[in-house]
Amino acid sequence: MRFVPHTEEERREMLRVIGVERIEDLFADVPEAYRFPPLNLPEPLTELEIRWELEALAEANIHTGQYACFLGAGAYRHFIPAVIDELLRRGEFYTAYTPYQPEVSQGTLQAMFEFQSMICALTGMEVANASHYDGSSALAEAVLMALRLTRGERPKVLMFPTIHPEYRAVVHTYVQHLDVRLEGESGWTLHQLRQPLLLLEELEAHLDAETAALVIPYPDFLGRVLPPSRLRETADRVHQAGALLIAVVNPIALALFEPPGNWGADIVVGEGQPLGIPLSFGGPYLGIMATRMAFVRQLPGRIVGETVDLEGRRGYVLTLSTREQHIRREKATSNITTNVGLMALAAAIYLSVMGRHGLRQVASLCYHKAHYLAERIASLSGYEVWREHPFFHEFVVRTPRPVAEINRILYEGYQILGGYDLGQADPELAGHMLLCATEMNTREELDALVEALGEIGPAREG
Amino acid sequence: MPEPLIFEYSVPGRRGVEMPEPDVPEAPFPEGFLREDLPLPEVSEVDVVRHFLRLSQMNYGVDKGFYPLGSCTMKYNPKINEEMARLPGFAQLHPYQDPETVQGALALMYHLQEFLKEIGGFAAVSLQPAAGSQGELAGILMIRAYHRDRGEGKKRIKMLIPDSAHGTNPASSAMAGLRVVNIPSDRRGNIDLEALRRECDETVAGLMITNPNTLGLFDENLMEAIELVHRCGGLIYGDGANMNALMGICKPGEMGFDVMHYNLHKTFSTPHGGGGPGAGPVGASERLAPYLPGPIVAIDRERTVRPDEPVYTLVWPERSIGRVRAFHGHFGVFVRAYTYIRMHGPRLREVSEAAVLNANYLLARLRGIYPVPYDRLCKHEFVIMGKVPGTPVRALDISKRLMDYGFHPPTNYFPLIVPEALMIEPTETESKATLDAFAEAMRRIAEEARSDPQRVQQAPHTTPVRRLDEARAARQLILRYVPTSEPRPTLAQA
């Protein structure tokens, strides 16, 4: 039996020590009617055979290393330096669990402390947790945190309409049986969606004594970055109303743009996948969550703190665990226990090896390539690009034919994985495509996309 | 020597990875948008490699030795799993690719759903939840939605939870807006049926059962408990953290569980990653299947031409509670779990048998050395009391001393119903020789407790750091690196 080391002789000896005759005797307490049901599973494969099977399944997919990819929409293809996987594959890291025993877990604990420090550096916040599942669940937890911080007396949460639609969906799932109203996210016209500053004003007008929080994406789902100076005013208005400002960020964008800590955000969440984590069909990714020190006791999840050992040496431990489920049970700040530690480690290694300079370079390359692409597409007849607001590495294009149709031609005729069909997110945005460019897209790829879009053009008559 | 923080290696101007120069014209940045500083470390690649390698050496993992952390199933993680998850055809897929371009990935998810259905005896499975506790939240939301649809949503607000349950059970229930009612355990470690009966009324949303429970015992009152709750209109939630005892032994779905989460990182050998990523798929009975979180993978009947060449697609369960995360779940974890299940097939029963054999053997070896509060046949884990009569030594001391003997400690001080609890889960991948060596270390620690208790109380003595001052950490709250004016250590000093 693979991975079970016992010989028949050892098994017999162990049963003798236990004092039973057969293995089956160990299950006498299982109700007989249900005991030992057949397991109708395919017969076992050897390592060689499973490799064949999985290679065949993997080859049945078209991957982003084969076709040029312009999909973003919350999951981004970035360069991953070789050192990351090399280090992640240290068995001491990936075969350990939550560092409950700090004396034999200093590696994980110190790496998490460094991760927390780097997330604070990126976001401009004072404290970060050791990760959440992903960006969307981190946002849901941030909303719950804001409700607690306003003592449950404010049932309303204002959600900017161009937050990632799946993030909004997750918030809805989390609060569906609580006394909470989510407002502001839907019912906008195409015209309004095109004007983020107008949306901001509208949402600010709904701030009142019932509001627990306003959630702002930075950049938004459509790639746009709101002016930090304007967001500073928003923060003031939110705080005057006694509410909290939650920002949903892309960490790569924060290498360029004024971090939310500087413009007054109270809680910052985001998807950390761009920080050295493969696309992997959507997961596992990395939820980022940071806040101000004043709110640390309501921050969910693991937090690592510095201390000293018996001999006065610096060391790290899980701290503030009285917030957590294993101590507080139903009064805990969250039910989270296992987070995504290894992904946080990947991000810590990524941010270390890219450093201040490398991360800026990555963000700048994304910015320049996306702007080059946007400008070239804008010159094509039949396409219109939303360019009136600053954007990072994604932008909206109105297409002359249904997006699904264009994507099909791109895929079948040009070996290109086209953009995200925004009609899926909001019917108002039907006929609009969200395109993303990162440092991974070469100029040849960008030009090939432009050329293909030009050739595809409007549908031919008849 | 403690390892400096990566920030302490930083030298202005030093670089790790260099990126190419832009191959497109540079676009101007908008004015007033840019940040000034970016206080990340400035280090070389070799700094990074050595730093994190040294950190790894301060860690203990399953690859290093025995890790009997109860309730966590720290079994060996097959290396083939890692390679398969990294195949470019999996690792480089974008979640929003057209289903037509990701049929292999969807097939894998579909079959994993089917395997988990078969192992747990459920009608349907959703792979969405990111971890066990998120699976719990999803399951409880499903129970709430079910009652709501029957016009009982406002009435059924009470979740019954045994006092031996994981802390996540009450925490997840509270997040779903339910009131938690604790059910005590009886003298044999089972759910106290009398106490349960008293709480069974028309306000019960459900009962959360961990079986085997956190004492490692198969609940002898299980069938009666399920019937009591079902009879009053409540549903049964199964905490599948302990599924490693049950594969091919019994199927919770067949026994009346309505919804259960699986922990792929426990039962199905996907690595624990120093605290995740895990994955917490949820299985549901017929009546709860329509409420599963979505999307899930199904065969696209319209586009399937030949039955032996199914076309897969993502669909929404009819009355789904919604998404619990963006995209399709922890796919990289699914690849590993799929690999593991395919390598075992129906022989997964032997995995559970060996896990239970190992636990009972180790229990037999430790009996007589340490008190056993609930002494009967255990399943995949068991609980002893970390006390040596007549000495001041506690469970914590024993745990720390085990490190000096080269072992990871068991889970300590859980479950809460056993004072000085040490919860030991050996898993099936450990040999008799390893179990013997651990039992011998435990015996010697008990001896030391009598002859030299201070040595045990001050343990560990051989780890990179000694006992750490947790109270101080909580008081001073240093939660991130803040640059100081002190000179930075150089590589040579480190």
Interface residues (C-beta under 8 A of the other chain):
Chain A: M1 R2 F3 V4 P5 H6 E10 R11 E13 M14 L15 V17 I18 G19 V20 I23 L26 F27 A28 D29 V30 P31 Y34 R35 F36 P37 P38 L39 N40 L41 P42 E43 P44 L45 T46 E47 I50 R51 E53 L54 E55 A56 L57 A58 E59 A60 N61 I62 H63 T64 G65 C69 L71 A73 G74 A75 R77 F79 P81 V83 D85 E86 L87 R89 R90 G91 E92 F93 Y94 T95 A96 Y97 T98 P99 Y100 Q101 P102 E103 V104 S105 Q106 G107 T108 Q110 A111 F113 E114 Q116 S117 M118 C120 A121 L122 G124 E126 V127 A128 A130 S131 Y133 D134 G135 S136 S137 L144 H164 E166 Y167 A169 V170 H172 T173 Y174 Q176 H177 L178 V225 P227 P228 S229 L254 A255 L256 F257 E258 P259 N262 E271 P278 L279 S280 F281 G282 G283 P284 Y285 M293 V296 R302 I303 V304 G305 E306 T307 V308 D309 L310 E311 R313 R314 G315 Y316 V317 T319 L320 E324 Q325 H326 I327 R328 R329 E330 K331 A332 S334 N335 I336 T337 T338 N339 V340 G341 L342 M343 L345 A348 I349 L351 S352 V353 M354 G355 R356 H357 G358 L359 R360 Q361 V362 S364 L365 Y367 H368 K369 H371 Y372 E375 P390 N407 R408 Y411 L417 Y420 E439 T442 R443 L446
Chain B: P2 E3 L5 I6 F7 R14 R15 G16 V17 E18 M19 P20 P22 D23 V24 P25 E26 A27 F29 P30 G32 F33 L34 R35 L38 P39 L40 P41 E42 V43 E45 D47 V48 V49 H51 F52 L53 L55 S56 Q57 M58 N59 Y60 G61 V62 D63 K64 Y67 L69 C72 M74 K75 Y76 N77 P78 I80 E82 E83 M84 A85 R86 L87 P88 G89 F90 A91 Q92 L93 H94 P95 Y96 Q97 D98 T101 V102 Q103 G104 A105 A107 L108 F115 E118 I119 G121 A130 A131 G132 S133 Q134 E136 L137 L141 R144 A145 G153 H166 G167 T168 P170 A171 S172 S173 A174 M175 A176 G177 L178 V180 L217 F218 E220 L222 M223 M247 G248 I249 C250 K251 E254 M255 H265 S269 P271 H272 G273 G274 G275 G276 P277 G278 A279 P293 I321 G322 R323 V324 R325 A326 F327 H328 G329 H330 F331 G332 V333 V335 Y338 T339 I341 R342 M343 H344 G345 P346 R347 L348 R349 E350 V351 E353 A354 V356 L357 N358 N360 Y361 L363 A364 R365 R376 L377 S399 K400 M403 H408 P409 T411 F414 E428 T429 E430 S431 K432 Q458 P460 T463 P464 V465 R466 R467 L468 D469 E470 R472 A473 A474 Q476 L477 I478 L479 R480 Y481
